[in-house]
Amino acid sequence: MKLLTFIVVFISTVCLVFAGILLFPDILGQAATQNNEIVFGLFLGPFFVLFILGWLGEKLLLKLSQKNPN
């Protein structure tokens, strides 16, 4: 996996978690302040989903770009 894909996935996940906390402060905001394990879980779930999707997208783009148009 390329470093650029990892960085994009990491930053996207951080923005997604912050957006969730800002949009749903009654639910996620309290979880973020009271229990660090929940925030860790809130980060890991979306991170691995985006990580797998990014990895698959990267592999697909590499295969499409290497195909010979003959």
Order of alpha helices (4+ residues) and beta strands (2+ residues): alpha-alpha-alpha
